[in-house]
Amino acid sequence: QVRLVESGGGLVQPGGSLRLSCEASGFIFSSYRMNWYRQAPEKEREFVATIDSAGGDIVYADSVKGRFTISRDNAKNTVYLQMNSLKPEDTAIYYCNWPADGYWGQGTQVTVSS
């Protein structure tokens, strides 16, 4: 059974940082690309970042480039999203995605507010 469990969300002030984690199980994590997406209130879900199986091919959405860093630890079956210089417009539910079979995690809420 495939499971993707996100953690690390919370309330942070503008300019602050958070690190999201997504622990995967039920498939050979080290063989697959992983993605982060987010969905703000009343908006469509949008792509944030992707990382290939070895961590060598990484792409970011323009809106987060230079502020967010995606990484993975294949020994821990975990993909991370380090978010720095957070802005109020980064407020959203952040989802981990295994694109190969279309699985999604339950999401973790990130709120950026003073």
C-alpha positions in Angstrom: 0.0 0.0 0.0 1.4 3.3 -1.1 1.6 6.0 1.6 2.9 9.6 1.4 3.0 11.4 4.7 3.8 15.1 4.8 4.9 17.0 7.9 6.6 20.2 8.9 4.0 22.8 8.1 2.9 25.5 10.4 2.5 29.3 11.0 5.6 31.4 10.2 6.2 35.1 9.8 7.1 36.7 6.5 10.8 36.2 5.8 10.9 33.0 7.9 11.7 29.4 7.0 10.1 26.0 7.2 11.3 22.5 6.2 8.6 20.1 4.9 9.2 16.4 4.8 7.4 13.6 2.9 8.0 10.1 4.0 7.1 7.5 1.4 6.3 3.8 1.7 4.8 1.0 -0.4 7.0 1.5 -3.5 10.7 1.6 -4.4 11.2 5.2 -3.5 14.8 5.4 -4.8 13.7 4.6 -8.3 11.3 7.4 -8.8 11.0 11.1 -9.4 9.0 13.0 -6.7 7.2 16.3 -6.7 5.9 19.0 -4.4 2.7 20.9 -5.3 0.7 23.4 -3.4 -2.9 24.7 -3.3 -3.9 28.1 -2.0 -7.5 28.9 -0.9 -9.8 29.2 -4.0 -6.9 28.5 -6.4 -5.9 25.6 -8.5 -3.2 23.2 -7.3 0.1 24.3 -8.7 3.5 22.8 -9.3 6.3 23.8 -6.8 9.3 21.6 -7.5 10.5 18.2 -8.8 13.5 16.0 -8.2 14.6 12.9 -10.1 15.4 9.6 -8.4 19.1 10.4 -7.9 18.6 14.1 -7.0 20.5 15.3 -10.1 17.6 16.8 -12.1 15.7 19.5 -10.2 13.2 22.0 -11.5 11.4 24.8 -9.6 8.4 26.9 -10.3 9.5 30.5 -11.1 7.6 31.7 -8.1 9.8 29.8 -5.6 13.1 29.7 -7.5 16.0 30.9 -5.3 13.9 30.6 -2.1 13.0 26.9 -2.0 15.2 23.8 -2.2 14.0 20.3 -2.9 16.1 17.4 -1.8 15.8 13.7 -0.9 17.3 11.0 1.3 16.7 7.7 -0.4 18.0 5.8 2.6 15.1 7.4 4.6 12.5 7.2 1.8 12.0 10.9 2.3 11.8 14.0 0.1 12.2 17.5 1.6 11.2 21.0 0.7 13.3 23.7 2.5 11.4 27.0 2.2 13.3 30.2 3.0 12.3 33.9 2.7 8.6 32.9 2.9 6.0 35.3 1.7 2.3 35.6 2.5 1.6 34.4 -1.0 3.3 31.1 -0.2 0.4 30.3 2.1 -1.2 27.0 0.9 -1.6 23.3 1.6 1.6 21.6 0.4 1.3 18.2 -1.1 3.8 15.5 -1.9 3.3 13.7 -5.2 4.5 10.4 -6.7 3.9 11.1 -10.3 4.5 7.6 -11.6 1.2 6.3 -10.3 -0.5 9.5 -9.4 -0.4 9.2 -5.6 -0.8 12.2 -3.3 -0.2 12.8 0.3 -2.8 14.3 2.6 -1.0 17.7 2.6 0.5 20.0 5.3 -0.7 23.5 5.9 1.8 26.4 5.6 0.6 29.8 6.7 2.8 32.9 6.3 1.5 35.8 8.3 2.5 38.4 10.7 
